[in-house]
């Protein structure tokens, strides 16, 4: 059986990596629906510099992650996903639905890279 580990500690090193590229506040925030879900969508779009279609699946994924992890942890993991974007063997995350599906893969990638002494974020 695989031992349990705390996923949060794998994402703690991210602020040093992305401190030089801060996420700017979105210029336009959608006014319909849950404000927290809109904030997550806007944060993700700004972090990855893309515009997602306002599909229900994206909003559902944001709601599931907010309920399970909370706003602070979700933003931290969005920053973590942005920091490893383009690194070989890192999970490719292009939407909130991808992030929800690949959350554990991202944590596992960080765990493996932390054990690798030549790699640092």
Secondary structure, 3 states (H helix, E strand, C coil): CCCCCCHHHHHCCHHHHHCCCCCCCCCCCCCCCCHHHHHHHHHHHHHHCCCCCCCHHHHHHHHHHHHHHCHHHHHHHHHHHHHCCCCCCCCCCCCHHHHHHHHHHHHHHHHHHHHCCCCCC
